[in-house]
Amino acid sequence: MIKEPEVYKIGSITRTHGVRGEVSLSFTDDVWDRADADYLVLRIDGILVPFFMEEYRFRSDTTALVKFQDYDSAESARELCGCEVYFPHALTPAPQEDEEYSWRYFTGFRVADEKAGELGEITYVDDSTQNVLFQVGERLIPAVESFITDIDHQARIIRMQLPDGLLEL
């Protein structure tokens, strides 16, 4: 069974496309293409379920058409519309030094402050505004590059030097 901390949200299925069972995936991160993944995880009735892809093709920078195994008609694919789409952290490749990546990539990383020590795990990344925030437990921590002193992709830890008083807010 796939658990919530093992995945992070990358988009949602918006509609069917054509008659072969393809669906339109509106995404914020094309990590499945960079990772050469065989499957995506969809939330079906509150349960995270892997869906294996037969093929996909990009329509734009934020939309792809995806054909899942065993979904061969518009009628069968229609039940996937509205589902949130997730990607497993375990399959997420570490970004190369010069590569851009989304803030959501850090979901599941642990955060440690140089003074306060370990603060917990990033459970959600709010990137809906210019001021990106990491949710760590009940805290919202600004995801400001100048606060980040080190990122260990292998151990999945972000080390930060947070301004005095920030954790008391």
Long-range contacts (C-beta under 8 A, 24 or more apart in sequence): 1-48, 2-41, 2-48, 2-49, 2-50, 2-88, 3-48, 4-48, 5-108, 5-121, 5-123, 6-88, 6-89, 6-90, 6-108, 7-41, 7-48, 7-86, 7-87, 7-88, 7-89, 8-86, 8-87, 8-89, 8-104, 8-105, 8-107, 8-108, 8-125, 9-84, 9-85, 9-86, 9-104, 10-40, 10-85, 10-86, 10-87, 10-104, 11-84, 11-85, 12-82, 12-83, 12-84, 12-85, 13-42, 13-66, 13-80, 13-81, 13-82, 13-83, 13-85, 14-81, 14-82, 15-81, 16-74, 16-77, 16-78, 16-81, 17-65, 18-74, 19-73, 19-74, 20-67, 20-72, 20-73, 20-74, 21-67, 21-68, 21-71, 21-72, 21-73, 21-74, 21-76, 21-77, 22-65, 22-66, 22-67, 22-77, 23-65, 23-66, 23-67, 23-68, 23-71, 23-77, 23-80, 23-81, 24-59, 24-63, 24-64, 24-65, 24-66, 25-56, 25-63, 25-64, 25-65, 25-66, 25-85, 26-62, 26-63, 27-62, 27-63, 27-64, 27-85, 28-62, 28-102, 28-104, 28-127, 29-87, 29-101, 29-102, 29-104, 29-105, 30-58, 30-64, 31-87, 31-92, 31-93, 31-102, 31-105, 32-56, 32-87, 33-58, 34-93, 35-87, 35-91, 35-92, 35-93, 37-87, 37-88, 37-91, 40-66, 40-85, 40-86, 40-87, 41-85, 41-86, 41-87, 41-88, 42-80, 42-83, 42-84, 42-85, 42-86, 43-83, 43-84, 43-86, 44-83, 48-86, 51-80, 89-156, 94-153, 94-154, 95-153, 102-127, 103-127, 103-132, 103-143, 106-134, 106-143, 106-158, 108-156, 109-151, 109-156, 109-157, 109-158, 110-156, 110-157, 110-158, 111-136, 111-141, 111-157, 111-158, 111-160, 112-157, 112-158, 112-159, 112-160, 113-159, 113-160, 113-161, 113-162, 113-167, 114-149, 114-159, 114-160, 114-161, 114-162, 115-161, 115-162, 116-162, 116-167, 119-167, 122-158, 139-167, 141-166, 142-166
